[in-house]
Amino acid sequence: MGGRRKLIFSGMRLEVNLISSGDNQLSLNYNHFIAGLIYRVISLHSERFARRIHSGGFKLNGKVFKMFTFSKIFYFNGAHVEDSHIVIPSNSEISFLISSPYEEFVKDFAFGLTKADKIWISEQKNLYILKSVEVIFEPKIFDGDPKEVIEVEGVFISPLVVSKVDALGRRIFLGCFDAEVPYLIRKNLFEKFTAFYKYEPEDEFDFVFNLNYIVKKRWRKLITIKAGKKEETKIPCMVAPFKLRGTRRIIKFAWDVGLGEKNSMGFGMWDIAKPRKKNKILGENGF
């Protein structure tokens, strides 16, 4: 895809708020359902762009980056977990966040939502009405010299995935105590930056987990993609507080695009550590 862009939608993410049209259920392994919803919504405004993102993306050295991420589902007003599903009674509300550094992606997704009469997730009988789309502006800490080095404390609002290929060619998913994780997060982020902006950054960037948390708390998660199907994939992942130190520019890019791998399947979205408004119940993916 193209080179550098003036990002009209830069500095924001969207919060999508949906109202259940009936008594619905949603598997706790909902990541691929939300990813599918995102492509369907974009196609309502531009089928060509939806196909381009889905089949193309931004390429670098054989890797393809879709350049967007989304959060776990927040649910409240009577919605609750039973066994392996979120039970969402009629008129209950669910919401999720979506973010991208790509101007056209954010714009087309927002416009597509305005054209959606009703929205279905997982199955066409599970219908929702769009309540609102709220713009979430960037934290004030991102105001200022983009090359200034800053420190922020962050929390994941969708799990982090980091992996490597071992000497036998096997994909190994890593955990919070693996020493390679900070390096691989940095490498992945810089690859995404290079693929998107078409030049390599020289920015300072460091990632470190909150050691007190990972020693005492449960941080391991397991998400199943396409559960029960031939293409079923189990993804070991992590959720733990962390600290970033780096230039304002690279940390802002990480806020837009997500940390770690598989961002476009709902992994690696994070926010500045702070209390969250609204009394929302967090998803049963463990956090």
C-alpha positions in Angstrom: 0.0 0.0 0.0 1.0 3.6 -0.4 3.7 5.7 1.3 3.4 8.3 4.0 0.0 9.8 4.7 -1.4 12.8 6.4 -3.6 11.1 9.0 -6.9 12.9 9.2 -8.1 10.4 11.8 -4.7 10.4 13.6 -4.8 10.6 17.4 -8.0 8.7 17.9 -9.5 5.3 18.3 -13.2 4.3 18.1 -15.4 2.8 20.7 -18.3 0.8 19.2 -21.3 0.4 21.4 -24.0 -2.1 20.4 -27.4 -3.0 21.8 -28.6 -6.6 21.6 -31.8 -6.9 19.5 -32.7 -10.2 21.2 -31.4 -12.8 23.6 -28.0 -13.5 22.1 -25.0 -15.6 23.0 -21.3 -15.2 22.0 -18.5 -17.7 22.4 -15.7 -16.5 24.7 -13.4 -17.3 21.8 -14.9 -14.5 19.8 -11.8 -12.9 18.2 -12.4 -14.2 14.7 -16.1 -13.2 14.9 -15.1 -9.6 15.6 -12.4 -9.6 12.9 -15.1 -10.8 10.5 -17.5 -8.1 11.6 -14.8 -5.4 11.0 -14.3 -6.5 7.4 -18.1 -6.7 6.8 -18.6 -3.2 8.2 -15.8 -1.7 6.1 -17.2 -3.4 3.0 -20.5 -1.5 3.5 -18.6 1.6 2.7 -16.0 0.2 0.3 -15.9 -3.4 -0.8 -12.7 -2.8 -2.7 -10.9 -1.4 0.4 -12.1 -4.3 2.6 -10.7 -6.8 0.1 -7.5 -4.9 -0.1 -7.0 -4.9 3.7 -8.1 -8.6 4.0 -6.0 -10.0 1.2 -3.1 -7.5 1.1 -2.1 -5.2 3.9 1.4 -3.7 4.4 4.3 -6.0 3.4 7.9 -6.2 4.6 10.4 -9.0 4.0 7.6 -11.5 3.4 5.5 -10.5 6.4 2.1 -8.9 6.0 0.7 -6.4 8.6 -3.0 -5.4 8.5 -2.3 -2.3 10.7 -5.2 -2.4 13.0 -6.2 -4.0 16.3 -9.2 -4.3 18.5 -9.9 -4.8 22.2 -11.7 -7.5 24.2 -15.5 -7.2 24.4 -16.9 -5.2 27.4 -20.4 -6.2 28.4 -22.9 -5.0 31.0 -26.6 -4.3 31.7 -27.4 -7.9 32.5 -24.9 -9.6 30.2 -22.9 -12.4 31.9 -20.8 -15.5 31.4 -22.3 -19.0 31.4 -19.9 -21.8 30.7 -18.1 -21.0 27.5 -20.4 -18.2 26.3 -21.3 -14.6 27.1 -25.1 -14.5 27.5 -26.3 -11.2 26.2 -30.0 -10.6 27.0 -32.2 -8.4 24.8 -31.4 -4.7 25.2 -28.1 -5.4 26.9 -25.0 -3.5 25.7 -21.6 -4.7 24.5 -18.7 -2.6 23.3 -15.2 -2.9 21.9 -12.5 -0.5 20.8 -10.8 -0.5 17.4 -7.6 1.4 16.5 -5.3 1.9 13.5 -2.7 4.4 12.3 -4.2 4.1 8.8 -6.5 7.0 8.0 -8.5 5.2 5.4 -9.1 2.2 7.6 -10.6 4.2 10.5 -12.6 6.4 8.1 -14.1 3.5 6.2 -14.9 1.6 9.3 -16.7 4.6 10.9 -18.7 5.3 7.7 -19.6 1.6 7.3 -21.1 1.6 10.7 -23.4 4.5 9.8 -24.7 2.4 6.9 -25.4 -0.7 9.0 -29.1 -1.2 9.7 -28.4 -4.2 12.0 -25.1 -5.9 12.9 -24.7 -9.6 13.4 -21.8 -11.3 15.3 -21.0 -15.0 15.0 -24.4 -15.9 13.5 -26.9 -13.9 11.4 -29.6 -14.5 14.0 -27.4 -12.8 16.7 -28.4 -9.2 15.8 -27.3 -5.9 17.4 -28.3 -2.3 16.8 -25.6 0.4 16.7 -26.0 2.6 19.8 -23.1 4.9 19.2 -19.6 5.2 17.8 -17.4 7.3 20.1 -14.1 8.9 19.2 -11.4 8.2 21.8 -8.7 10.9 21.5 -5.1 10.1 22.2 -3.8 10.6 25.7 -2.3 14.1 26.4 1.1 12.6 27.0 1.4 12.2 23.3 1.3 16.0 22.8 4.7 17.5 22.2 8.0 16.8 20.5 7.6 13.4 18.7 11.3 12.6 19.3 11.3 13.3 23.0 11.8 10.2 25.1 8.9 9.5 27.5 7.9 6.8 29.9 4.3 5.4 30.2 2.7 2.6 32.2 0.4 0.5 30.2 -2.3 -2.2 30.5 -3.5 -4.6 27.9 -7.1 -4.5 26.8 -6.6 -7.5 24.6 -3.9 -10.2 25.2 -0.3 -10.0 24.0 1.1 -12.6 21.7 4.8 -13.1 21.2 6.4 -16.1 19.5 9.6 -17.3 17.8 10.6 -20.1 15.5 13.0 -22.6 17.1 15.9 -24.5 15.4 13.5 -27.2 14.2 11.2 -24.7 12.5 8.5 -25.0 15.2 6.5 -21.9 16.3 7.0 -21.4 20.0 4.7 -19.0 22.0 6.5 -17.1 24.7 5.5 -16.0 28.2 6.2 -13.1 30.5 9.4 -14.6 31.9 11.0 -15.3 28.6 14.0 -13.0 28.2 13.5 -12.6 24.5 10.0 -11.0 24.8 11.1 -7.3 25.1 13.4 -7.7 22.1 10.8 -9.4 19.9 8.2 -6.8 20.8 10.5 -4.1 19.7 11.5 -5.9 16.5 7.9 -6.5 15.6 6.9 -2.9 16.3 9.8 -1.5 14.2 8.9 -3.8 11.4 5.3 -2.5 11.4 6.5 1.1 11.5 8.8 0.4 8.5 6.1 -1.3 6.6 3.7 1.5 7.2 5.9 4.6 6.9 8.4 3.1 4.3 11.5 4.0 6.4 13.2 2.4 9.3 12.9 4.2 12.7 15.9 4.9 14.8 13.8 5.7 17.9 14.6 4.6 21.4 12.1 2.0 22.7 12.1 -0.4 25.7 9.4 -2.7 27.1 9.4 -4.2 30.6 6.6 -6.1 32.4 5.6 -5.2 35.9 7.6 -7.8 37.8 5.6 -7.7 41.0 2.5 -8.5 39.0 3.8 -11.4 36.9 5.4 -13.0 40.0 2.1 -12.9 42.0 -0.7 -12.9 39.5 -2.2 -15.1 36.8 -1.0 -13.7 33.5 -1.2 -16.8 31.1 -4.2 -16.9 28.7 -5.3 -19.3 26.0 -7.4 -18.0 23.1 -8.9 -20.4 20.5 -9.4 -19.1 17.0 -12.1 -20.8 15.0 -12.9 -23.3 17.8 -14.3 -26.6 16.6 -13.4 -26.1 13.0 -10.7 -27.7 10.9 -8.7 -24.5 11.1 -8.8 -24.3 14.9 -5.8 -22.7 16.4 -4.9 -22.3 20.1 -3.0 -19.1 20.9 -1.1 -18.9 24.2 -0.9 -15.3 25.2 -0.3 -12.9 28.1 -2.0 -10.1 30.0 0.1 -8.1 32.5 0.9 -4.5 33.3 4.0 -3.0 31.7 6.1 0.1 31.2 7.3 1.6 28.0 10.2 4.0 27.5 10.8 5.5 24.1 10.2 8.4 21.8 6.8 9.9 21.8 6.4 9.0 18.2 7.1 5.3 18.5 5.0 4.9 21.6 2.1 6.7 19.9 2.4 4.4 16.9 2.3 1.4 19.3 -0.8 2.8 20.8 -2.4 3.0 17.4 -1.3 -0.4 15.9 -0.9 -2.6 19.0 2.0 -4.5 20.5 3.2 -8.0 19.6 1.7 -10.2 16.9 -1.7 -11.0 15.5 -3.1 -7.5 16.2 -5.7 -7.8 13.5 -7.2 -10.8 15.3 -7.7 -8.8 18.4 -4.3 -9.1 20.2 -2.0 -6.6 21.7 -4.3 -3.6 22.1 -3.2 -1.5 25.1 -3.9 1.8 26.9 -2.3 4.1 29.4 -2.9 2.7 32.8 -5.8 4.5 34.4 -9.3 3.8 35.8 -11.8 3.1 33.0 -15.1 5.0 32.9 -18.4 3.1 32.8 -19.2 0.1 34.9 -18.4 -2.5 32.3 -17.8 -6.1 33.1 -14.7 -7.5 31.5 -14.6 -10.5 29.2 -14.1 -14.0 30.5 -11.0 -14.5 28.3 -9.5 -14.0 31.8 -9.4 -10.3 32.3 
